[in-house]
Amino acid sequence: MLTIAKDLREFYQVLNKELAHAIELYMRPRGAFSVRKIELVSNGIYAIVLNWVLNECKNDIRDIYQCIYLLLKQVEEPTKQF
């Protein structure tokens, strides 16, 4: 991750694509899901991981897991119509 983090464009493309794909695979057997919500959550996870890597992984990994877990819970909640 540190190697691809040096080129942020590549880091974003690789990590965000894989995150979105993994979330989509997780949600598919659970029924309907919002592609937009998956994209938003994957962008949020990307931001958390990028910040962690750029700060030389100084934060406790358990804090990173907790942040990601909280974001993933958002994918399973029904989309609200405004």
C-alpha positions as a printed Julia matrix, in Angstrom:
82×3 Matrix{Float64}:
   0.0     0.0    0.0
   2.83    2.38   0.74
   4.22    1.83  -2.76
   1.0     2.68  -4.57
   0.25    5.5   -2.1
   3.15    7.42  -3.63
   1.05    7.81  -6.78
  -2.27    8.96  -5.33
  -4.13    8.66  -8.62
  -3.19    4.99  -8.94
  -3.84    4.42  -5.23
  -7.34    5.85  -5.58
  -8.19    3.88  -8.71
  -6.96    0.53  -7.4
  -8.22    0.75  -3.83
 -11.57    2.39  -4.56
 -12.4    -0.09  -7.33
 -11.6    -3.04  -5.07
 -13.55   -1.58  -2.15
 -16.64   -0.96  -4.27
 -16.42   -4.47  -5.74
 -16.07   -6.1   -2.3
 -19.03   -4.13  -0.89
 -21.13   -5.01  -3.92
 -20.34   -8.73  -3.52
 -21.26   -8.48   0.16
 -24.59   -6.81  -0.58
 -25.72   -8.86  -3.59
 -27.05  -11.87  -1.6
 -28.78   -9.52   0.85
 -31.17   -8.04  -1.73
 -31.51   -4.64  -3.34
 -28.86   -2.03  -2.69
 -28.01    1.45  -3.87
 -25.01    1.65  -6.2
 -24.65    5.31  -5.24
 -24.5     4.41  -1.55
 -21.81    1.79  -2.29
 -19.78    4.41  -4.15
 -20.13    6.88  -1.25
 -19.13    4.31   1.37
 -16.21    3.12  -0.73
 -15.01    6.72  -1.07
 -15.28    7.12   2.7
 -13.26    3.97   3.35
 -10.7     5.12   0.81
 -10.34    8.44   2.64
  -9.87    6.69   5.99
  -7.26    4.27   4.64
  -5.41    6.97   2.68
  -5.24    9.22   5.73
  -3.97    6.31   7.83
  -1.28    5.4    5.28
  -0.18    9.0    4.75
   0.18    9.37   8.53
   2.55    6.39   8.43
  -0.05    4.08  10.0
   0.39    5.78  13.38
  -3.25    5.46  14.42
  -4.3     2.28  16.17
  -5.59   -0.19  13.59
  -8.58   -0.9   15.84
  -9.69    2.72  15.39
  -9.43    2.3   11.62
 -11.5    -0.91  11.78
 -14.13    0.86  13.9
 -14.42    3.74  11.41
 -14.75    1.33   8.49
 -17.3    -0.78  10.38
 -19.45    2.29  11.03
 -19.38    3.17   7.34
 -20.24   -0.37   6.27
 -23.32   -0.33   8.5
 -24.6     2.54   6.33
 -24.72    0.3    3.26
 -27.16   -2.1    4.9
 -29.57    0.64   6.04
 -32.45    1.34   3.67
 -32.01    4.4    1.49
 -34.18    7.27   2.66
 -36.24    9.13   0.1
 -36.28   12.91   0.57
